[in-house]
Amino acid sequence: MKTPRIVRFTGEIAALSPISYTIAGIAGIPRLGGRPYLTASALRGIVRHGGSDILCDLIGFKPNPDDHFLLAQGGIVDKADKKGKKDKKDKTEGEGEGEKSSSADSISPMLRERFARVHNPLVHLFGSMVNGVGGRLWCEHAIAKTPGEFFGPMETEDPKTGKRREYDPWCDTVRHSRCDDLARNPDRFDWSADDVESYLIRREEAKKGSEIKQRKRAAQRQLSAARAKNDTRAIAEARAALAIIETELAGIEHVSLAQPDLSYECIRKATVFAHSWMLRDPSDAELELFMLALDAWAAWPYYGGRWFHGCGQVSAAYDVTVRESGSREWTAAGRVAFDGSGGTLEVTGRAAEWLEAKSLRALAAAGSLDLTHAAIQAAGRDTEVGEDEAA
């Protein structure tokens, strides 16, 4: 069996500052096996966006929205297109054309895959689910392997409930608030009576809105409890209460100026995460593009949100190994690292040659790169494949 070319980057990511991010529907930092982790999708997204910018700069390409989403996220599904395809399928079925339509649908991803392999190394490397192009880049979740800095007692007191709880060795909670600046520093402002009256009205309306939101949360809890008990009458009552509250909220336009209990969970500084990348059967141009994308990450070494609070700064280091096509032996190819300062990527060994991007620049100079959404879509409608694409 002929084995494919494999390039591995195995190492660690270290938190140089607390790391904060959220996932919809999950409170706080998510865990795998009880340990916090940096999601593979976000890590791939960081590198993919860097690669997109690099390619566009390389050929002076200005993407339109469709082009941008193809490069940065693998494209977007157009509901109108989906409806059109469904209508077309419904129409052809029963008219003796269903088999032909099915055959065309199955070959389109193959044609787009071949086109991307030759003309769009970013899409071929990261993939495009919308266009049926499978990526070459594998990325694992970066799972915490060592706890970060912790200075405090083995137990802490929850400020909301007053209950004692054991400390979390991985994460902590940042608690902060937003104050009403006029209430805190009234002497700073020289407002007219009308200005002050307008401010007081908005403040009272915002306060009312906060109270209504508290009632809404209570009603939602009642609805959840009623559903758990399958109590039809209680469900109906909770829904009716929520409908009334939503009507009240619709008339509130102002956000509360004073928010005393803002907080978010973060992974502690100095936490170290085990992480690796793997490129399966990459072309030289794709491997070079990945290296340039890592260098782009080194220039802005952050993960997650709240970087305006100083969160998310990271460093990373990887040992690089290669298994060439047809071989079962792994050989060392150097080391890749960045220290989180925003400097250049530090590369040693054979991997340093990839950072020169000779193959990628040659493709750009020859005019072979086509990063447009229209081109990859058109490739899926072609009935023939050129010799260079089929090679």
N, C-alpha and C positions, 0 to 999 in steps of 0.2 A: 504493500500500500504506500503510495506517495504521500508523504507528510507535507503539510503546508508550511510556509515560512511563518515563524512566530517571533515576535519581539516583546519582551516583558520588561516592565518598569516596576520593581518591587521595593517598597520602603516605608516611609512614615511621613505624616503631616503633623506638625506641632502647632498648638495654639499659642501665639505670642500675646494675645489679649483674649478676654472672654468672647465666646462665640454664641450668637443669638440668631435663631431662625424659627420660623413657624411652618406648620403643615395644616392645611384646612381640616377642621374637624378634630384636631388633636390639641389638647391643652398642654402647653409647655414643650420642652425638648423631647422628641420621640426617642424610644429605646429599642435596642435589639439585644435580647438576652440580658436585660437589665442595664445595659451600657449605652450611653449616648453615641450617636454616629452622625457622620456627614453623608448626606444622601448621594448615591452614585449619579442620579439624574442631575443634581445641582453641580457636581464636579464636572460631569461631561458638558453641562451647559456653559460653565465658565470657560473651558478650553475651546468649545465649539464657537462661542462668540469671538474669542480671540483669533481663531483660525479664519473666521468669516471676514473680520476686519483686515487681516493680513492679506488674504487673497484679493479683496477689493482694492486695497492700496497697491498691490503688486501690478495690477493691470489697469488701474485708474477707472474702476467700475463703480458706478453709482446705482445701487439697487433700488428698484421700485418696491412698494410694500410686499408684493408676491415674491419677488426675488429675495428680499430680506428674510421673510419667514421661511423660505426654502433653505437658505443658508444657515440661519440662526436656530431654527427649531424643526427643520424637516418638513416645512410646509403646513398649510392649514386646510382642513376639509371644508369645501364650499357646499353648503346645504342645497343650493340650487343645482349644483353638479350632481350631487347624490340623488336628488329627486329626478333629475333628467335621466340619469342612468337607470333608475328604477322604472321610470315610465317607458324608456326605450326597451328594457328587458320585457316588461309586460306586453308591449306592443308586438315584439318579434315572436314571443312565445305563441304558438298556435298558428303561426304563419310560415312555419318551416325554416325560420331563421334563427331559432334559439341556439342551435348548436354552433353556428357561425359566430354569434355574438359571444358565446362562452369561450370559444377558442381565442378570439381577439383579446378578451379580457385577461386570459391566462398568459398570453405572450407579452402583453404590454409591460409588466414589471421587469421581464427579462431584457427587453429592449432598453428600458430606462437604466437598468443596472449596467448594461454594456456601455451606454452613453456616458454615464457618470464615471465609469472606470477610466475612460479616455479623456473626458473633457471637464469633469467636475470632481477633483479629488476630495473636496470637503464633504460633499454629499455621499461619495462612495465610502469615505472613512467613517462618518457619523451616522449615515443612513437617512432615509426619508420614508416613514411609514405610509404617508399619503400616496407616494409614487411607487411604493413597493420595492424600494431599494434597501437592502439589508446592509447595516454598517459593519465595518471591520474592527471597530474599537470597543473593547470590553473594559469595563470599569467596575470595581467592586465598591460597596459601601465602605467608607473609612470608619472602622469601629474603634472606639477608645480602648487603649491597652494599658494606660497608666492614668491614675487620677491626677487632676491638676492641683494647684496650690489651694490649701485650705488652712485658715487660721481661725480657730474657734473651738468651742466645747464639743464633746461627743454628742450632746443633745442641744437642741435649740427650741425656743418657744415660738409657736405660731402667733404672730401679732393679731391675727383676726379671731382665732378661737381660744387662745391662751393655753392650748394643750402643748405638752412636751412631745417632741418627736426626735428620732435619731437623725443625725445630719446625713445629707446626701454626699457621698464622696466624689461625685462627678459634677454636679451642677449646683448652682446657687440662684437666688432670686434677687434681682435688682428692683428695689422699691423707690419710687420717686413720685413727685406730685407736680401739678401745675397750679400756680396761684393766680388770683385775681389781682392784677398789677395795680389797679386803681385803689382797691381796698387796702393793699399793703403800703402803697406810696401815694396817698392822696395829695400831698404837697407838691408833687412833681408836675401836676396838671393845672392849667389855668383855663378851665372850661366855663362856658356860659351855663346859665340855669337850664336852658333847653338841652344842651349837650348832656348834662348830668342826668336830667330826667329821662332822656332817651336811653342812656346807659343803664339806669336803674330798671327801666321796663324790660330791656333785653336780659338783664341779669335774672330778674324774677321769672321771666318766661323760660330761660334756660334751666333754672332751678326746678321749675315745674316739670320740664321735660325729663330731668334726671329722676324725679320721683315716679313719673309714669313708666320710665324704663325699668325701674325696680319692680313695679307692679307687673310689668310684662314678663320679667324673668320668673317671678313667683307663679304667674299663670301658666307659663311654659312648664315649670316643674310639676304643677298640678296636672297638666295634660299628660305629661310623661308617666306620672304615677297612675293615672286613670287607665292609660293604655296598657301598662304593665298588668293591671288587675282585670283588664278587658271589661271595664265598667262603662257600658254604653251611655248611661245617663250622665255620669261624671265627665265623660269625653265631650258630650254635647255642651254641657255647661262651661267647661274650660274653653272650648272653641268659641262659644258666644262671648265669654269674657275677653278673650284675646281680640276678637273682632272689634269690640268697643274700645279697647286700649289702642289698637292700631289707628282707629279713627281719631282718637285724641292726639296721638303722636303726629298724625298727618298735619295738624295745625301748628306744630312747634317747629320753628325755623332756626333757632339759635342753639349752638353747642355750649354747654356749661363752661364758663370762664375758669372757674376753680374746679380742678379735678384732683382730689386729695389722695387717691389710692391707685395710681398708675404703677404697673409692675410688669416685669417680664423675666422669664427664666433664661439662664445662659450657662453654657459649658465653661468650666473654670479655665483660667489662664494656666499654661504649662501642661495641659492635657495632651497626650501623644496618641495618635491614631495610626493603626496599621492600615496600609493602603497599597494597591497595585493597579496598574494598567496592563492590558495585553492587546497587541495588534495582530490580528490573524490575516496572514497572507497580504500584507500591505505592499503597495508599489513603493518605489523609492520616493516618488513625489509625495505620497500620502504620509510616509514616515517622516519626511522632512517637514511637512506641514504640521504634523503633530509636535515636533520639536519646537518650531516657531511659535505654536500656540502655547506651549509650556512657558516659553520665554515671555509671551505676552502676559501670562498669569504672574510671572515673577515681577513684571513692571507694576502690576496692581495686585499685590498679594493678599487678597481678602476673600472671605467666604461668608455668606449669609447677610443679614441685615444689621441695622443700627450701627453702621460704621461711623455715623456722626456722634455716637457715644464712645467711640474708640473700640468698638467690637469688631471681631472678624479677621484680625490680622494673623496670618499664618506663615510658616516656613515649610519647606518640603525637601526631601532627599530620597533619591531612588537609585538602586543598583540596576544596571541594564544588562540583560542577557539575550542572546539570539540563538534560535535554532533555524538553520537554513532549510530551504525546501529539499525534501528527500533525505534529510538527516534526522537522527535521533539524539545527537549530541548538542549540549548547550555550551556556548562559549560566552565569556565575559566581554561586554562591549563598552565598559566605562561606567561613569556615574554622572547623574544629573541632579542639581540641587539649586535652591534659591533660599536666601536667608531672611526674607520678609522685609528687607529694607527698601524694596522698589528698584533694586539694581538689576544687572543682567543675569541670565541663567548661567550657572557655573557647570561646565561640561568637561569631562575627561574621556580619554580613550577614543574608540572608534565612533562613539556617539557624537563627538565634536564635528565629524565630517558631515553628519546629517544636518547640523545647524547651519551649514553653509548653503543648503538648499539648491544645489547645482541642477538637479533634475527638474525641480519645480520651476526654477527661474528659466530653464531652457524651454519648458512648455509655454510659459508666459511669453517669452521672446518669439516663439514660433507662432503665436496667436492661436494655440490649441485650446486654451481655456475658455469655456462658456459657462458662466455662472447663473444664467437666467432661468427663471421658472418656465418661460415659454419654450425654451429649448428642450428641457427634460420632458415636458408634456408632449411636445411634438415627437420626441424620440419614441414615446409609447404608442404613437399612431403609425409609425413607419412600418412597412411590410418587408423591407430589406435592411440588412446590416452591412456596412462597409467592411472591407477586408481588415482595416486597421482596428475596427471595433470588435470584430469577431476573433482577432488574434489572441 
